[in-house]
C-alpha cells in the first residue's frame, strides 16, 4: 500500500525508516512545514536502500490537492502537530484516503473534525501508537474491573524538555476514571517515554510498565495499525477497537 507521511522530526524519521523496511508498504512522500530538505529523497537522507520515491515536500510550496493528484496514496500517517490535520484532512477524506493520526494532543474541536472526516473515510487516532502502551491500557482496565477500589497511581517519565503531562498518561487516567492529580511526572535527560501504573493492594502491589526504548516503536505500531485497517469500513477507530478482538483466546 502507498503511504504518505506527515511530519519529519525525530519521531517522523524513525517512522519513515520502519516504513521503508516494510515490504507491504511504499513510502511515496513526506510532508514537513520547513522547506529545508525539500525534494530530497528520504531513503537517501536516512541511508536506507530502497526504490521507493519518498520525496520530501514542504507545506509552504506543495498544496495537498496537487500532491495527491501527482502522487496518490492509500494511507496518510500523521506524526506532526495538532494543526497538521488542517493541511490534509478534508482532501484525504474526500478522496477516501485512510488517515492514521498519532498526534498526542488534540483539542475537542480537532477530535470532532476527525470524526467528521470518518463519515467519508477510515480514520484512526491514538495519542500513543505503540502497541505495548495500548496493551497496557487494556490490561489496566481489566485489573480495575477485578479490583475497582484499590489505590491507583500513574507515573510518566519523559525527556527533560517535554512540556506538560503526556497525552498517553492523560488517556490512561481517563480510561481508569482517575483525576489528573493521580499522575506523577518525571523529566530527565533523554528518556523517550515510560509509563507505569501502580495498583496498591493492602498486602501486595501490582505494577504495569511500558517503556519505549527507541522511537522506532512508534513506527512498528503505525504499521500494525495500517495492517489492521486495510479491510476496515469508513469510521472512527481507536486502538481498543483493533486490540479487543485479539483478547479472545
N, C-alpha and C positions, 0 to 999 in steps of 0.2 A: 504494500500500500504506500502511496505517496504522502509524505509528511512535510508540513511547513512548521517551522519553529519560531515562536515569538520570544525574543529575549536572548541575549548572548553575553550575560555576565558570567561570574564564576560557575554558578549552577547551570546556566544555559550551555556553557561549553561542555560541561560534564554530560548533559543530556544529549547534546549533539554527538559526542563520542560514542555513547551507547547505541544511538540510532544508526550511526554509520557501521557499527559492528554487527547489527542485526540484519540477517538476510531477508526477513519478511517485510522490511520497511525500507523506503528510499527517501533520504533527506533531500528535498528539492530546493529549499531555500531557507534562509534565516533572515528575520527582520529585527532590526535594533533601532533605537532612537538616533544614535550618533551616526554621522556619515563616515566616521573613521572605519577603516577596513571595508568600505563599500566596494562591491564587485570582486572581493577576494573569494577564493574557494575555501569552504570550511574544511574539507579533508586536507587540503594543502596546509592551511593555517594550523590545524591540530596535529599534523604529521600522521594522518591516517591514510592507509592505502584503500582507496575507494573510487569507483567510477561514477558515483552519484554526483549530481551537479552541485548541490549545496552552496549556492551563491549567496553572499551576504548583501542585503539591501537595507536602505535606510527609510524610515517613515517620512523623512524630510523630502525625499525625491521619488519614492515609489508608492503611488496610490494603490490601495488594496484591490480595486477593480482591475487595474492594469496587471497587477501581479498575478491574480487568479486567472485572468484571461490568457496570459503568456505562459504561466507555469501552474496549471491546476493541481490541486492536491485533494486527497480523500479526508485527511485529518489535519487540524491545526492544534499544536501543543503549545500552550501559553505558560511561560515561566518568566513573565515580565513583571509588570506592576498593575495596580488596580485600574489604571487608565488604559491599559493595553486593549481591553475588550472594546473600547470605543473605536479603535482603529479597524478591527477586522470583524467584530461580532455580527453586525447587521448583514454584511455582504456574505459571510460564511453561512449564516442561517438561510439567506435567500437561495444560495446555491446547494443547500443540503450538505455542506461540508461539516463533518463531525468536529466538535470542539472538546478538547481536554484542557481544563484550566487547573493549574497548580499554584495559582496566586494565593498567598497565605492570608491576606487581609482584603475583604470586600465590604463596602458599606451595604446596608439593607437595600439601597436603591440599585446597586450593581447586581446583587443577587436576584432581585426582581427582574432585572434586564436579562440575566442569563436564563431565567425561567421563561421569559417571553420568547427568547430565541429557541428554547427547547420545544416550542409548539411547531417549529419548522424543521428542526434537525436534532441530532443526538448530542446532548450536552452533558459533560461530566465535570464536576468540580470537587476538589478536595484541598483543604489548606495545607495538608502534608500528604504527598502522593507516594511515600514509601510504603511498601507492602507491610513491613514489620509494625509500623506505628498503627496502621489501621487494624491489623490483627490484635494489637494491644488494646485498642478501643473496644473491640467486640468482647475480648476476654475479660476486660474490666467490667463491662456491663453484666456479663454472666456472673462475675464474682459479687457484684452488688445485689443481683437478684437472689443469690444464695444467702447473703447476709446484709440486708438493707440498712441495718442500724449501726454498723461498725464505723470506726473513725477512718476517714479517707483524706489523704493529703497528696497534692500533685507537686512534684519538683521538676522544674525545667532548667536546663543548662545550655547556654549558647556562647558564641564568641563575644569578646569584650565589647565590640561596638554595636551589637544588636540592640535596637531600641524597643522598649515596651515588652509586654508579655507576649510570648509566642502564640501565633494563631492556633497551633496544634494544642497547646495547653488550654486555651480557651474552649476549644472543641471538646477536649477531654472533660473539662469542668461541666460543660453544657450537657454532655451525654450522661454524666454521673449525677446531675442535679446538684452540683456544688457551686457555692459562691466563689467568685474570683479571688476572694481573700484566702481561700484554701490553696492558692497557687503560690509556691515559693520559687523565686528566680535567682539564678547564679549567672554572672557574666565574667568570663575569664579566658584569656589567651585566645586560641583558635579553635575552641570547641565547636564542632559542626552542628551538633544537636543531640541532646539527651533528654528523654522524658521518663520519669519514674512515678508510679502510683503506689503509695504506701497504704496498705489496709491494716489498721491496727485492731487486732482482736484482743480480748482480755489476757489470753495466755499464749498467743502466737502472733507473728507478723508475716504478712504476705507482701512481697514486692514484685511488681511487674515493671520491667525496664526495657526500654528500647534506646539504642544508641546508633547514630549514623556515623560510620567510620570514614566514609567517603561520599562526596556529592553524587557519585555515580549511582548511589542507591535511589536517588530521585529518578534517574533515567530508567533503571530496571522497573521501577514502579509504573512509570508512564507507559512503558512497553507492555507491561502486564495489563494495564487498563485498556490500552489500544486493542490488544488481542481479544479482550472480553467485550469490547464494544462493537466489534465487526458486524455481528448479526443483530444488534440491538435496534429496536424501533426508535423513532424520534421520541424525545422526552428528556427529563432532567434526572440524572443518575448521581449517586454518591458511592463511595467505596463500600458502604454497607450493602447496597443493592447488588454489588458484584460478589462480595465475600460470603454473605449469609448462605447461599446455596452450597458452598464448599463445606459448611459445617454439618451437612447431612452425611454422617459416617455410615 
